Amino acid sequence: MPQTPKSRTPREALTTKPRSPFVFDLRELGRQPGALREYRRQVTAKETFGLDVIWVPAGAELDLDLRLESVTEGVLVTGTVSAPLTGQCARCLDPITDELTVDVCELFAYAASSTDETTERDEVYRVEGERLDVEPVVRDAVVLDLPWTPLCAADCAGLCPDCGQRLDELPPDHAHETIDPRWAALATLPAFTESTPTVADGS
């Protein structure tokens, strides 16, 4: 009885995971020291990253303007990254938006290069095969350049510590009556009327 040949999936029918726009194919660059290529790309942030008060939101479009240069030890990546920011004012907590442009300058070491062999894994980025992923470089550069105290305006006065309203929206003489904490308990007692005791005359 003839055997039915096993079915095979044509190679062209196989699906592969789309390459991330953060990944560059180094076969376009080559390994000749001095060779360089320039790239301009708009990439999408796959997830939110940043600080508690200001961050790059997931889905934001980042502009990459990078130059890849082949050097003896690896690939030198230089250029700029621009990213939109979302957050809140550190003084008044109002929502704010901004844009950040940061410089990038990182070496990706070739496997078995002297740089690769003399540095720890987390001290320098590595070239993986014939591809180079700049996503961690972009994230680190943006996060390290984020302002620790973002402000809606340089002269933002913040919030009133008593009522929580924005001081910039209150009159200049805005104030609250305060009670010395040592006497705060007396404020809860009912008012009383002072009286002068009557002394009987024994004469």
C-alpha positions in Angstrom: 0.0 0.0 0.0 1.6 3.3 -1.0 2.3 5.7 1.8 0.9 9.2 1.7 3.7 11.7 1.6 3.9 14.0 4.6 2.6 17.5 4.0 5.1 20.3 4.0 4.6 23.9 4.6 6.2 26.0 1.8 9.0 28.2 3.2 7.4 31.3 1.7 4.2 30.5 3.6 5.9 30.6 7.0 5.2 33.7 9.0 7.9 35.6 10.9 7.6 38.1 13.6 7.8 41.7 12.1 11.1 43.3 12.8 11.0 46.1 15.4 11.6 49.6 13.9 14.2 50.0 16.7 16.3 47.3 15.1 18.8 48.1 12.3 20.2 45.5 9.9 24.0 45.8 10.0 24.5 44.1 6.7 23.6 47.5 5.2 26.5 49.0 7.0 29.3 46.4 6.8 32.3 46.1 9.1 34.8 48.2 7.3 35.9 50.8 9.9 34.7 54.3 8.9 31.6 53.0 7.0 28.5 54.9 8.1 24.8 55.2 7.4 22.3 57.7 8.5 18.7 56.9 9.4 15.6 58.9 10.2 12.7 56.9 11.6 9.5 57.5 13.5 8.8 54.7 15.9 6.0 53.9 18.3 6.6 53.5 22.1 5.3 50.0 22.9 4.7 50.9 26.5 4.8 53.8 28.9 8.3 54.6 30.4 9.6 57.4 32.5 9.2 58.8 36.0 6.1 59.0 38.3 5.5 62.6 37.5 6.4 62.7 33.8 6.7 60.0 31.2 6.5 59.0 27.5 3.0 57.4 27.1 2.5 54.1 25.3 1.7 54.7 21.7 3.6 57.9 21.4 5.6 58.6 18.3 9.3 59.0 18.8 11.6 60.6 16.1 15.0 58.9 15.7 17.7 60.8 13.8 20.7 58.4 14.1 24.0 57.7 12.5 25.6 54.3 12.6 29.3 54.2 12.1 31.4 51.1 11.9 34.5 51.2 14.2 37.1 48.6 15.1 35.4 47.5 18.3 31.8 47.6 17.1 29.2 50.1 15.9 29.0 53.7 17.2 25.5 55.1 17.4 25.1 58.9 17.6 22.3 61.3 16.9 19.1 62.6 18.6 15.8 61.2 19.9 12.7 63.4 20.2 9.8 62.2 22.3 6.4 63.7 23.5 5.9 63.8 27.2 2.9 63.7 29.5 2.8 64.3 33.2 1.7 66.6 36.0 3.2 69.8 37.5 5.2 69.0 40.6 3.8 72.0 42.4 0.1 72.4 41.4 -0.5 68.8 40.0 -2.1 70.2 36.9 -1.6 68.0 33.8 1.2 69.1 31.5 2.5 68.1 28.1 6.0 68.7 26.7 8.5 67.5 24.2 12.1 66.3 24.9 15.0 66.0 22.5 18.1 64.2 23.8 21.5 63.3 22.4 22.6 59.7 21.9 26.1 58.4 21.8 26.7 54.7 22.5 29.0 52.0 21.4 27.7 48.5 20.5 30.6 46.1 20.9 31.2 43.2 18.5 31.3 39.7 19.9 34.8 38.6 20.8 36.2 42.2 20.4 38.5 43.5 23.1 35.7 45.7 24.4 33.4 42.7 24.6 36.0 40.6 26.5 37.1 43.3 29.0 33.8 44.7 30.1 30.9 43.3 32.1 27.6 42.5 30.4 25.8 45.6 31.8 28.7 48.0 31.1 28.3 48.3 27.3 25.7 47.3 24.7 26.5 44.4 22.3 25.8 43.7 18.7 23.6 40.7 18.4 24.4 38.8 15.2 23.9 41.1 12.2 21.3 43.3 14.0 21.4 46.2 16.4 18.5 47.1 18.7 18.6 50.7 19.9 15.4 50.5 22.0 17.2 50.2 25.3 19.6 53.1 24.4 16.6 55.3 23.4 14.8 54.5 26.7 17.8 55.1 28.9 18.7 58.4 27.1 15.1 59.8 27.5 14.5 58.6 31.1 17.9 60.0 32.3 17.1 63.4 30.8 13.6 63.8 32.2 13.1 66.7 34.7 12.7 65.5 38.3 10.3 68.4 39.1 8.4 69.2 35.9 6.4 72.5 36.1 3.5 74.0 34.2 5.3 77.3 34.5 8.6 78.4 36.0 6.8 80.7 38.4 4.0 78.3 39.4 3.1 79.1 43.1 1.7 75.6 43.8 -1.2 74.8 46.0 -2.5 76.4 49.2 -1.5 74.0 52.0 -4.8 74.6 53.8 -7.5 74.4 51.1 -5.6 72.8 48.3 -6.5 75.4 45.7 -4.0 76.8 43.1 -2.4 79.8 44.6 -2.1 81.4 41.2 -5.9 81.5 41.0 -6.5 83.0 44.5 -6.3 86.6 45.5 -3.0 87.9 46.9 -4.5 88.3 50.4 -5.7 84.7 50.5 -5.2 83.3 54.1 -6.7 80.9 56.6 -7.2 81.5 60.3 -5.1 79.1 62.2 -5.3 77.9 65.8 -2.3 77.1 67.9 -2.3 73.3 68.1 -1.8 73.6 71.9 -5.3 75.2 72.1 -7.0 73.2 69.5 -8.8 71.0 72.0 -10.4 74.1 73.6 -12.0 75.0 70.3 -14.3 72.0 70.6 -15.7 73.0 74.0 -19.0 74.9 74.3 -18.7 78.6 75.1 -19.3 79.5 78.7 -20.2 82.8 80.4 -17.9 84.1 83.1 -19.8 85.1 86.3 -18.7 86.8 89.6 -19.7 84.8 92.7 -21.9 86.6 95.2 -20.6 86.7 98.8 -23.2 87.0 101.5 -22.8 89.8 104.0 -22.7 88.4 107.5 -23.0 91.7 109.3 
